[in-house]
Amino acid sequence: MVNPFWTTARGSVTLNEILQRQILTRNEVEPMLAALLSTGILVSVQEKPAAAEEVGAEETEELRARRAAFMKDYTWMMGQDYFTLLGVNETESREQVRKACHGLVKKYHPDRFFEQDVLADLRDKVNARFQRTSDAHETLVDEQARAHYVNDLKAESRSSSATPEKFLEAEGAYQKGMACLQSNKYRDAEKAFAEALELRPNEAEYLMYQAWSSYKAEPKKKEVMNTALKNLMRATELRPKLSMGHLYLGYICKDQGQKSEAQSHFERAILYNPKCTEALRELRLMGMRKGQEGEEKKSLFGKMFR
C-alpha cells in the first residue's frame, strides 16, 4: 500500500499543502520533511521572485491590517493578569479554569496562525501569546502557585499600575537583553533585564534571564551565585514548567559540584521541554562519567583481590 505522504510530496505542492493533507500533526510531519530534504530525496524549489512580489503587493494592505490586529490583541493579552486573561475570578474552581482555558488554547494555538504562512516575523510573539495562556492555566490550577500569584498581584498593584505602554517598554528592554545575552555581553544583558523587571516585577522570564546573566558575568562570586540561585528558584515558582529555569539551575549546581541537584534540574528541564538538547547533552555526559567511574572502581577492586 502506498503511503499518501509520498504521493503528496511529488514536486507540485507547497509545504502547507502537504501539511494540510496529512492526518499527522505539523510537528510530526515537519521533521520528516527536513530529513528528506537533508538527504536530497526531496528538493525545495522557490517560486519565481516576480510572482512573489506580485502576491506581496496584492496582500500589503491586508497584511498590514492583520499585523495591526494581531499586535493589538497581543498587547492586550500580555498586559493582563492571569484571571483577566482567562475571564475567571480568584475563587473559581480548577475545573472552571480548565474550561475557560480550553477555548483560548483552541483559538490561539500557533498552528492556526502558521498554517497561513504569513507574517513569519511574528512567530516568537505568536508562541509567546500561546505560552502566556498555558502559563495562566498551569498557575491557576495549582493551589500553591495560585496563592503565590495572588500575593504577587496585590504587591504589584500597590507599587505600580500596569499599562500597555509599560508592557511594550518592558518587552523592548527584554529584547535588548536577549540580544546582549546571545552576544555574551552579560553585564549589558543583566542591566537590560533589570530594566524590564522594574516595569514587570513578576515576569518569570525576565527574572530568569536577569539571574542567569548576573551569574555569567561573575560566576566566581559566591554572593552573586547565591542570589542567582534564589532568583532562578523564584522564577520556577512563578512559572513551574519554565524549562530554561531548570536548565540554568542545573548548570549552576553542576559548577558547584552538586551533581545530584544538577541532574534533578536537567531532568526537569527535559520533562517540561523534551526538545531541550542542552539538558539532554548534560545528562548524557553525566551518564558517561558515571559509567567511566564505575569501570575504574571495578578495575581497582579487581587489582586488590588478585
N, C-alpha and C positions, 0 to 999 in steps of 0.2 A: 504493500500500500504506500502510495506517495504522500509524504508529509506535506500538508498545504503550505507550510512555511517556505519550502523550496520553490513551489510553483509561483508564489508571490514575488520572491526575490529573483526576478529574471531580467532586470535592467530597464524595465519600462515604468517602474513605480517609484515613488518617493519613500523616504523613511517613515513619514507619518502614515502613508497609505498601507505600508507593511504592518505597522503597529496596530492600525485600526482593524485590520483583517484577522488578527490573531486573538485566540482565546486567552493567551498568556498576557501577563501584565507588561507594561512598558519596561519595568526594572528587570524582568526576566528575559525579554527579547533583546534589549539593547546590548547586554554583554555578549550574547550570541552573535549579533551583527558585528560588534567590534572585533571579535575573534576571527570571523570570516574575512573582514577587511584586512586585518593584520597579516593573514596568511595568503592573501591575494585571490582567494576563492571568489570574493565579491569585490567589485571595483566601484568606487564612488565617482560619480560624474556630476560636475556642477552645471547648472543651467547657463545659457548664454548671458553675458553681462547686460546686453541691451534689453533682453526680456525682463531681467531682474530690475533694471532701472525703471522700466515702464510700469511694472507692478508697484514698485515703491512709490512712484509718482502718483499713481492712482489711489494708493492707500494712505498717503500722507495725512490728510485731514482726519481720516478715520482713526489712524494710529495715534495721532495727537489727542483726539478725544478719548480714546481708550486709556492712554497714558495718564491723562489728567484725572479720569475717573478712578483708575487704579490707585494713583498717589493720594487722592482724597480719601479713599477707603482705607488704604494702608496707614496713613497718618492718623486717622481716627482710631483704628484698631490698636495700633501700637501705643497710643496715648491713653488708652482706657485701663482701668484696673480689671482684674480677672472677673469680678462679679458683674460689672457693667458689660464687659465683653460677651459673657455668656448669657446675660439677661436674667440672672438669678440674684437672690439676696443672701445674706450671711447665714440664714437659718435653713436654707434649702438642703434637702437630703442628698446623699450621694447619687441615688437613682435619678433625682431631678436634674442634678448637674450633668450626669451622663446623657440624659435625654436632650438637654439643651445643647450640649457639645456635639451630638451626633449630626444635627443639621448643619452646623458650621463646618464640620470636617468634610462633609459631602460637598458643600458649596465652595470651600477654599482649598480643596486638595490640589497640589501642584500639577498633577497630571491633567486636570481640567484646563489649566492655563497653558501648559506646554504643548498640548495636542495641537494648538493653533499655530505653533512655531513662529510667533511674532514677539516683538519687544524682549528679545533674549537678554538685553542688558538689565532687565528687572528680575532675572532669575533668583538672585540672592534675596531680594525683597519678597518675592513670592514664597520662597521657602521660609523666610523669617515670619511672614504673616501666618502661615500654617503652623509653624513651630509655636508661635505665641498661643494659638488656640489649644494646641496639645499641652503646653505648659500650664495653661489655665485649668484644664481638665485634671492633669496629674496633681496639681497643688490642691485643688478644692475637693477632690475625692479622698484625700489623705487628711485625717483629722489633725495630726500634729503639724503637717505642712500648712494646713489652712489656718490654724491658730497663729503660727509664726507670721503668716502673710497678713492676717487681720491686724496684728500688733504693728507690723511694719507700715501698713496703710495709715493707721492712726498717727504714728510718729511722723510720717511723711506729710500728712495733711496739716499737722501743727507747724512744720518747718517751712513748707512751701506749697504752692499750688501748681499742679501740673497743667501745662497748656501745650497745644500742638507746636507752638513756636519753640518751647523748651525741648520738646521731643526731637524736633529737627536739628536743633543746636547740639543736643547730646549725640544724636546719630552722626552728625558731622565730625565731632570730636572722636567718636568711636572709630569711624572710618580712617581718620588720620592716624589714630593709634595702631590700627591694623596694618597700615602701610609701613609705619615705622618698625613694627614688630617683625614683619616679613623681611625688612632690610637690616635686621639685627641692631637697630637703633633703640636699645632697650630703655634708656633714660627718657628719650623723647616719647616713646610709646607709653611709658608709665605716666608721664605728665598729661598726655592726651586722654588716657583712660580715666585719670583722676578728674579731669575737667568734665568728662561725660558723667562720672559718678556724682559730682556735685549737683548736676541737673536731674539725675535719676538715680538716687542713692540705693534703690533696691533692685536694680537691674543685674541679674546674676552674671551675665556675660561680661558686662563692664568690670564688675568686681573680680571675676576670674582672671581676665587678661591683665588687669592692673596688678594683681598679686603675682602673676607669672612674670610680667615684665620687671617688676621690682626685684624679684629673686634672680632673674637672669642678669640684671645689672650689677648685683653684688651677691653672688652665690656663696661667698665665703663668710659673710657676716651672719652670725648666729641670730642676732635680733631681727634682721631682715628675713631670714629663713622662717623664724617662728611666726612673724606677722603674716608672711605669705601663706604658711600652712593654715593659720587661723582664718584668713580671708577666703582661701580656697574651700575650706570646710563650710564656711558660711554660704558661699556660692552654691555648693551642692545641697545645702539645706533649702535655699531659696528655690532651686530647681533640682530636685532629687535625681533626675536622669540626665544630668549635664555630663556627658561622656568625657569631654575635654577637661573638665574639672578633675575628674578621677585620674585621667592620664597625667596631668601636671602633678597631682598629689603623688602618683606613683613615681614620677621622675625624682621629686624631692626626697621621698623616702628612700629611693634607691641610692641617691647621692649621699644620704646619711647612713647608709649601711643597714637600713631597716628592711631586710629582704621580704619577710612575710607580709608586712604592711604594704610594701610596694606591689607585691604580687596580687594582694587583695584589691588594690585600686586598679591595677591593669585589667584584672578580671571583670571588675565592674564597668570599666570603660567599654569592654567588648560586649558585656551584657546589654548595655544601653545603646551601643552602636557596633554591631557585628562587623562593620567595614572599617573599624579603627585599626588601620595597618600598623601604626606606631605601637599600640598596645600589644597586638599580635606578635610583632617582632620582639618586643621586650620579653614576653612570656616564652617565646621560642628560645631566646638566648639564655633565659634563666633555666629552662629545662635542659639545655645542652650543658650548662655549667654543673647542674646537679648530677647529670649523667657522668661527666668527667670526674667530679669529686667522688662519686660512688665507685668508679673504676679504680681511682687512686687508693681509696680505702681498702678495697678488695685486694689490690696488689700488695699493699703494706701488710695486711693481715696474713696473706699467704707467705710472705717472706719470714714473718715472725714464727710461723709454725712449720717451717720446712725441716 
